[in-house]
Amino acid sequence: MFKKMKNIDTAFRHVRSFTIFMVVACTLISCFAIFKSVNLVSQMQEKIYILANGKALEAFASERKDNIPVEARDHVKTFHALFFTLDPDDKAIQASITKALYLADGTAKRIYDDLKETGYYSSLISGNVNQTISVDSVVVDINDYPYRFRCYARQNIVRPTSITSRNLITEGSLRNVGRSDNNPHGFLIERWNTIENRDLKTENRR
């Protein structure tokens, strides 16, 4: 009788140990599966698919701080291209300047108003002059906020009888603002001013 009870007790302990082992093992497997699932979802969220020419291209998302220098330089280039690329057409000038002014504060608006008041844009239109700009480089200091920048560019002013090349150097600072359709980089140019804008050469057109 006692031997049978002992066997039952031993069997019960074995079953209990096996049950505990299985519970612990299932818990560990469940935790590992949840961890891997969360990790996989996180990796998938970092992937971006861009549709270009009917093809889906894979890209990867990254923190904005990793892209600040690139986005800042492109913001400055875009602003200068819009502000200084001018055709002898009043509506085209207005459209380009309007887009540029979304990217900068009141300092750019004051410069535009001064140029307009002095008749600069009117002379472009009446003289059939068009102006283009080529940005050579943009230097941005991201160690201090707001980020200081300096832009080095070259202007080409094409008149009916001549082409003038001018050296252009500007500087200012960049402040973070919300992104929008009018300001996709999320920067605003502040305290923008021209350091140098001088003629390099003038060639007669043939």
Secondary structure as UniProt FT lines:
FT   HELIX           2..45
FT   STRAND          47..52
FT   TURN            53..54
FT   STRAND          55..60
FT   HELIX           64..84
FT   HELIX           90..101
FT   TURN            102..103
FT   HELIX           106..117
FT   TURN            118..119
FT   HELIX           120..126
FT   TURN            127..128
FT   STRAND          130..141
FT   STRAND          147..158
FT   STRAND          162..176
FT   TURN            184..185
FT   STRAND          187..204
//
